[in-house]
Amino acid sequence: MGFSTSAAAAVIFVGVLVSLSIFYPAAAGSFEQVSDAMESREDRALKERNSDLRIANATYDDTTDRLRVNVTNTGTVSIDVDETDLLIDGTIRTNRTTAVESIEGRSIWAPGETLTIKVNDLSDVPARVTVVNEYGVADANSSITVT
């Protein structure tokens, strides 16, 4: 085995070391991102399982064309009010006011508390109202009280 064979083996060995030194940080970073994503998915699934809500009542005032929906957080996790959607007859309504335990402007809806959602300027009595929280958990009510 001559000098050229030893030199070629050394060049190949150095090339393998350089390749591994480039590959390892990229692979480690990718593995960390996948691990973080899996952990986030597990946290979200746990919150979804522990989340629940129930529409206590829905009342439509025929004289003012205002709908009032009272929803109770019956789960064990707090819910973001801004991430909670109201659907009236299948259409998302964004022009609404909200209050948690009669306090407007609260953004956190804790377990056991009641969220009141008011929608003005409805032309007809809705047939169905649905409330969906940030985890995709929903409750619907088709018996709207008209006053």
Secondary structure, DSSP 8 states (H G I E B T S, - for coil): --HHHHHHHHHHHHHHHHHHHHHHHHHHHHHHHHHHHHHHHHHHHHHHHT--EEEEEEEEETTTTEEEEEEEE-SSS-EEGGG-EEEETTEE--S-EEEETTEET--EE-TT-EEEEEE---SS--S-EEEE-TTS-EEEE---EE-
